[in-house]
Amino acid sequence: MPHHQQVKGINVDAETRCIHYDSPIDRIAIKFFCCQEYFPCFECHEAEGCRKQQVWPIDRFHEKAILCGTCGYELTITEYLNCASTCPSCSSAFNPGCNLHKHLYFE
């Protein structure tokens, strides 16, 4: 893995893809506010996480909570929400469809 963070989930590969989201551009992991652990998606967190899911409060968006599975760069939530689905460190594309689920992670 290009990063040194543990990413929990089901069938997680080297770029943080999982059984639920495994397209070439599914390459981020999200640190869940409730347990402060990285998972590829909310479904993996439901299956193997703390089961007490809480969203990140807006006043904590300055904290690093998104992991690029390609280069290992950790983005703040604000940085992630403003990155236009591209890693600011290595320019790898992130799945723009993740925006459909942001309410599951962020206030």
NUKOLTI-573427 format. One line per field, with one value per atom (N, C-alpha, C): residue number from 1; residue in three letters; atom name; x, y, z. Coordinates in steps of 0.1 Angstrom, whole numbers, plus 2048, in hexadecimal, padded with zeros to 3 digits. Example, Ala and Ser with C-alpha at 12.3 -4.5 7.8 and 13.67 -1.06 7.14 Angstrom:
seq (1  1  1  2  2  2) .
type (ALA  ALA  ALA  SER  SER  SER) .
atom (N  CA  C  N  CA  C) .
X (884  87B  884  880  889  881) .
Y (7C7  7D3  7DF  7EA  7F5  800) .
Z (84E  84E  84E  847  847  84F) .
***
This chain:
seq (1  1  1  2  2  2  3  3  3  4  4  4  5  5  5  6  6  6  7  7  7  8  8  8  9  9  9  10  10  10  11  11  11  12  12  12  13  13  13  14  14  14  15  15  15  16  16  16  17  17  17  18  18  18  19  19  19  20  20  20  21  21  21  22  22  22  23  23  23  24  24  24  25  25  25  26  26  26  27  27  27  28  28  28  29  29  29  30  30  30  31  31  31  32  32  32  33  33  33  34  34  34  35  35  35  36  36  36  37  37  37  38  38  38  39  39  39  40  40  40  41  41  41  42  42  42  43  43  43  44  44  44  45  45  45  46  46  46  47  47  47  48  48  48  49  49  49  50  50  50  51  51  51  52  52  52  53  53  53  54  54  54  55  55  55  56  56  56  57  57  57  58  58  58  59  59  59  60  60  60  61  61  61  62  62  62  63  63  63  64  64  64  65  65  65  66  66  66  67  67  67  68  68  68  69  69  69  70  70  70  71  71  71  72  72  72  73  73  73  74  74  74  75  75  75  76  76  76  77  77  77  78  78  78  79  79  79  80  80  80  81  81  81  82  82  82  83  83  83  84  84  84  85  85  85  86  86  86  87  87  87  88  88  88  89  89  89  90  90  90  91  91  91  92  92  92  93  93  93  94  94  94  95  95  95  96  96  96  97  97  97  98  98  98  99  99  99  100  100  100  101  101  101  102  102  102  103  103  103  104  104  104  105  105  105  106  106  106  107  107  107) .
type (MET  MET  MET  PRO  PRO  PRO  HIS  HIS  HIS  HIS  HIS  HIS  GLN  GLN  GLN  GLN  GLN  GLN  VAL  VAL  VAL  LYS  LYS  LYS  GLY  GLY  GLY  ILE  ILE  ILE  ASN  ASN  ASN  VAL  VAL  VAL  ASP  ASP  ASP  ALA  ALA  ALA  GLU  GLU  GLU  THR  THR  THR  ARG  ARG  ARG  CYS  CYS  CYS  ILE  ILE  ILE  HIS  HIS  HIS  TYR  TYR  TYR  ASP  ASP  ASP  SER  SER  SER  PRO  PRO  PRO  ILE  ILE  ILE  ASP  ASP  ASP  ARG  ARG  ARG  ILE  ILE  ILE  ALA  ALA  ALA  ILE  ILE  ILE  LYS  LYS  LYS  PHE  PHE  PHE  PHE  PHE  PHE  CYS  CYS  CYS  CYS  CYS  CYS  GLN  GLN  GLN  GLU  GLU  GLU  TYR  TYR  TYR  PHE  PHE  PHE  PRO  PRO  PRO  CYS  CYS  CYS  PHE  PHE  PHE  GLU  GLU  GLU  CYS  CYS  CYS  HIS  HIS  HIS  GLU  GLU  GLU  ALA  ALA  ALA  GLU  GLU  GLU  GLY  GLY  GLY  CYS  CYS  CYS  ARG  ARG  ARG  LYS  LYS  LYS  GLN  GLN  GLN  GLN  GLN  GLN  VAL  VAL  VAL  TRP  TRP  TRP  PRO  PRO  PRO  ILE  ILE  ILE  ASP  ASP  ASP  ARG  ARG  ARG  PHE  PHE  PHE  HIS  HIS  HIS  GLU  GLU  GLU  LYS  LYS  LYS  ALA  ALA  ALA  ILE  ILE  ILE  LEU  LEU  LEU  CYS  CYS  CYS  GLY  GLY  GLY  THR  THR  THR  CYS  CYS  CYS  GLY  GLY  GLY  TYR  TYR  TYR  GLU  GLU  GLU  LEU  LEU  LEU  THR  THR  THR  ILE  ILE  ILE  THR  THR  THR  GLU  GLU  GLU  TYR  TYR  TYR  LEU  LEU  LEU  ASN  ASN  ASN  CYS  CYS  CYS  ALA  ALA  ALA  SER  SER  SER  THR  THR  THR  CYS  CYS  CYS  PRO  PRO  PRO  SER  SER  SER  CYS  CYS  CYS  SER  SER  SER  SER  SER  SER  ALA  ALA  ALA  PHE  PHE  PHE  ASN  ASN  ASN  PRO  PRO  PRO  GLY  GLY  GLY  CYS  CYS  CYS  ASN  ASN  ASN  LEU  LEU  LEU  HIS  HIS  HIS  LYS  LYS  LYS  HIS  HIS  HIS  LEU  LEU  LEU  TYR  TYR  TYR  PHE  PHE  PHE  GLU  GLU  GLU) .
atom (N  CA  C  N  CA  C  N  CA  C  N  CA  C  N  CA  C  N  CA  C  N  CA  C  N  CA  C  N  CA  C  N  CA  C  N  CA  C  N  CA  C  N  CA  C  N  CA  C  N  CA  C  N  CA  C  N  CA  C  N  CA  C  N  CA  C  N  CA  C  N  CA  C  N  CA  C  N  CA  C  N  CA  C  N  CA  C  N  CA  C  N  CA  C  N  CA  C  N  CA  C  N  CA  C  N  CA  C  N  CA  C  N  CA  C  N  CA  C  N  CA  C  N  CA  C  N  CA  C  N  CA  C  N  CA  C  N  CA  C  N  CA  C  N  CA  C  N  CA  C  N  CA  C  N  CA  C  N  CA  C  N  CA  C  N  CA  C  N  CA  C  N  CA  C  N  CA  C  N  CA  C  N  CA  C  N  CA  C  N  CA  C  N  CA  C  N  CA  C  N  CA  C  N  CA  C  N  CA  C  N  CA  C  N  CA  C  N  CA  C  N  CA  C  N  CA  C  N  CA  C  N  CA  C  N  CA  C  N  CA  C  N  CA  C  N  CA  C  N  CA  C  N  CA  C  N  CA  C  N  CA  C  N  CA  C  N  CA  C  N  CA  C  N  CA  C  N  CA  C  N  CA  C  N  CA  C  N  CA  C  N  CA  C  N  CA  C  N  CA  C  N  CA  C  N  CA  C  N  CA  C  N  CA  C  N  CA  C  N  CA  C  N  CA  C  N  CA  C  N  CA  C  N  CA  C  N  CA  C  N  CA  C  N  CA  C  N  CA  C  N  CA  C  N  CA  C  N  CA  C  N  CA  C  N  CA  C  N  CA  C  N  CA  C) .
X (808  800  809  805  80D  80B  802  800  803  803  806  7FB  7EF  7E3  7DC  7D7  7CF  7C1  7BC  7AF  7A7  79D  795  78A  785  77A  77A  772  771  778  782  78A  791  797  79D  7AA  7AC  7B8  7C2  7CD  7D8  7D5  7CA  7C6  7B9  7B5  7AA  79C  79C  78F  78A  77D  777  76E  767  75D  752  74E  743  746  752  756  764  765  771  775  76F  773  781  787  795  796  78B  78C  787  783  780  78D  793  7A0  7A1  797  798  793  797  792  78E  784  77F  781  787  788  77A  774  767  768  760  761  75E  755  751  75D  765  76F  77D  77E  78B  793  78D  793  78F  799  796  78F  785  77D  77B  77A  778  76A  760  753  74A  73E  735  730  72F  72B  735  742  74D  74C  74A  749  73D  732  726  729  731  734  73F  749  755  759  752  755  74F  74E  749  73A  733  725  71E  726  720  723  720  724  71F  729  726  72D  726  72C  736  73F  749  742  743  73D  744  73D  743  74F  74E  759  766  766  772  776  771  775  783  78A  799  7A1  79C  7A3  7A5  7B0  7B3  7AA  7A3  799  797  79E  79D  7AB  7AC  7B9  7B9  7C2  7C4  7CA  7C4  7C9  7D5  7D7  7E2  7EF  7EF  7FC  7FC  7F1  7F1  7EF  7ED  7EB  7DE  7DE  7D2  7CD  7C1  7BA  7B2  7B1  7A7  799  78E  781  77F  782  780  788  794  79D  796  791  78A  77D  775  769  76B  777  77B  785  788  793  78E  782  77C  780  77F  781  78F  799  7A7  7B0  7B9  7C2  7CB  7CC  7D4  7E3  7E7  7F5  7FA  7F2  7F7  7EE  7E4  7DA  7D2  7D2  7CA  7BB  7B3  7A5  79E  795  78C  77E  776  769  760  75B  752  745  741  735  735  740  741  739  737  730  721  71C  70F  70D  718  718  71E  722  729  720  713  70B  70C  712  714  721  729  736  738  732  734  727  728  71C  719) .
Y (7F4  800  80C  816  823  82C  827  82F  827  82D  826  826  828  828  81B  816  80A  80E  807  809  7FC  7FD  7F1  7F0  7E4  7E1  7D3  7D1  7C4  7C4  7BB  7B9  7C7  7CE  7DB  7D8  7DF  7DD  7E8  7E8  7F1  800  803  811  814  80C  80E  80A  803  7FF  7F3  7F1  7E7  7DF  7D5  7CD  7D5  7E0  7E8  7F2  7F8  802  7FF  7FA  7F4  7F9  804  809  80F  811  817  824  82C  839  839  82D  82C  82A  835  834  83D  83F  847  83E  841  83C  848  846  851  84D  856  854  857  84E  850  857  861  86A  862  859  851  849  842  839  83D  848  84D  842  83A  82F  831  82D  82F  822  825  81B  820  817  81B  821  81C  821  81E  824  823  814  80D  7FF  7F6  7F9  7F2  7F6  802  807  800  7FF  7F8  7EA  7E3  7D5  7D2  7DB  7D8  7E3  7EE  7FA  7F9  805  806  806  807  807  812  81D  829  835  834  83E  84C  855  863  86A  875  87D  887  88C  896  8A3  8AA  8B7  8C1  8CB  8D5  8DD  8DE  8E5  8DD  8D1  8C8  8C5  8CC  8C9  8CD  8D3  8D6  8CA  8BF  8B3  8AA  8A3  899  88D  889  87E  877  87A  873  86F  862  85D  859  85F  85B  84D  843  836  834  83E  83D  842  84E  853  854  852  852  860  86A  877  878  87F  880  88E  88F  89C  8A0  8AD  8B1  8B0  8B0  8AF  8BB  8C7  8D3  8D1  8CC  8CA  8C0  8B5  8AB  8B0  8B8  8BD  8C7  8CD  8D7  8D2  8C6  8C1  8BD  8BE  8BB  8AC  8A3  895  891  899  896  898  88F  890  89C  8A5  8B1  8AD  8A1  89E  896  88C  884  885  88D  88F  883  879  86D  871  86C  86F  867  86E  867  866  85D  85A  866  86E  879  875  868  863  862  863  863  86F  87A  885  881  877  872  86D  86A  864  86D  879  881  884  884  886  87A  86F  864  866  86F  872  87F  889  897  89F  8A7  8B0  8B9) .
Z (800  800  800  7F9  7F8  805  80E  81A  826  831  83D  847  842  84A  849  854  853  84E  844  83E  840  848  84B  841  83F  836  830  826  820  812  811  805  801  80A  807  800  7F4  7EC  7F0  7E9  7EC  7EA  7E1  7DF  7E6  7F0  7F9  7F3  7E7  7E2  7EB  7EA  7F2  7EA  7F0  7E9  7E4  7EA  7E6  7DB  7DC  7D2  7CD  7C1  7BC  7AE  7A9  79C  79D  791  791  798  799  7A0  7AE  7B3  7C2  7C9  7CE  7D4  7E0  7E7  7F4  7FF  80B  817  820  828  831  83F  847  855  85C  862  868  875  876  882  88F  88F  89B  8A0  898  89D  899  891  88C  885  87E  876  867  85E  850  84B  842  83B  82C  823  815  813  81B  818  825  824  830  831  826  828  82F  82C  833  842  845  853  85A  853  859  85C  853  855  85F  85F  868  871  871  87A  887  88D  89B  89C  890  88F  897  899  8A0  897  88A  880  884  883  885  87A  875  86B  871  868  86D  86E  87A  87B  873  86E  866  86C  879  880  881  87C  87C  86D  864  856  853  85C  85A  85D  862  866  85A  85A  84F  851  847  848  83B  831  824  820  81C  818  809  802  7F4  7F3  7ED  7ED  7E3  7DA  7D1  7D7  7DD  7E2  7F2  7F9  807  80D  805  80A  812  81D  825  823  81F  81C  828  82B  834  82E  835  82F  826  82A  822  814  815  80A  800  806  7FE  7F7  7FF  7F9  7EE  7EE  7E4  7D9  7D9  7D0  7C2  7BF  7B1  7AE  7B7  7B6  7B0  7B4  7B0  7BC  7BF  7CA  7C8  7D1  7D0  7D0  7D5  7D6  7C9  7C4  7B9  7AC  7AD  7A2  79D  7A6  7A3  7A4  79B  79B  7A6  7AD  7B7  7B0  7B5  7AF  7B3  7A9  7AB  7B1  7AF  7B4  7C4  7CA  7D8  7DE  7D6  7DB  7DE  7D8  7DB  7EA  7F0  7FD  808  804  80E  81B  81A  826  830  82B  835  83D  839  83F  845  83F  843  845  850  853  848) .
***
